[in-house]
Amino acid sequence: MAAADRERDNRAEPRSPRFRLDQPRTPRPKLLPDYDPEAFGRLSERIARFLGTGRFIVWMTVVIILWVVWNIAAPDHLRFDQYPFIFLTLMLSLQASYAAPLILLAQNRQDDRDRVNLEQDRKQNERSIADTEYLTREIASLRMGLGEVATRDWIRSELQDLVKELEEQRIEQRAEKRVVFPSEGVRGRDVGDR
């Protein structure tokens, strides 16, 4: 019975090929041509950089002046803009329609770079603040620790105070002629005490 069920299942639905997860899929055919977006972005930045210079304005002015002079002064059969500068208007509109998106693309790329730089600066600032706080805590703990440590100057001053006290006591003892140690006064008196 089980063999008949398997045979019926095989006839009823054809199985789809099993996908292997350990192998990459075959690339699909592309309808559009393949291009490098980074290369296109760099080209658009160079064009946008050129469009924003005085050199571009000078060249554009020279071209427009030559266009106007040629279409006014040239003989009729050599003029390429027969009507009052409609073709010139069309060419300027075409140039503007390409320049605007290229400039926007360059600005978007610059915004992305600025965003990455800002994020890196923010992370660097956070690390610097954390390092500064750590160093501040370490310096504070060192100051607290040094407050409890006897410094060389403090020990020197304490020893000098002790020396002064001893000299003062010695001077007082000589003045009173008092014996500090009783065994020094009478010889042999402590012999019987032993």
Secondary structure, 3 states (H helix, E strand, C coil): CHHHHHHHHHHHCCCCCCCCCCCCCCCCCCCCCCCCHHHHHHHHHHHHHHHCCHHHHHHHHHHHHHHHHHHHHCCHHHCCCCCCCHHHHHHHHHHHHHHHHHHHHHHHHHHHHHHHHHHHHHHHHHHHHHHHHHHHHHHHHHHHHHHHCCCHHHHHHHHHHHHHHHHHHHHHHHHHCCCCCHHHHCCCCCCCCC
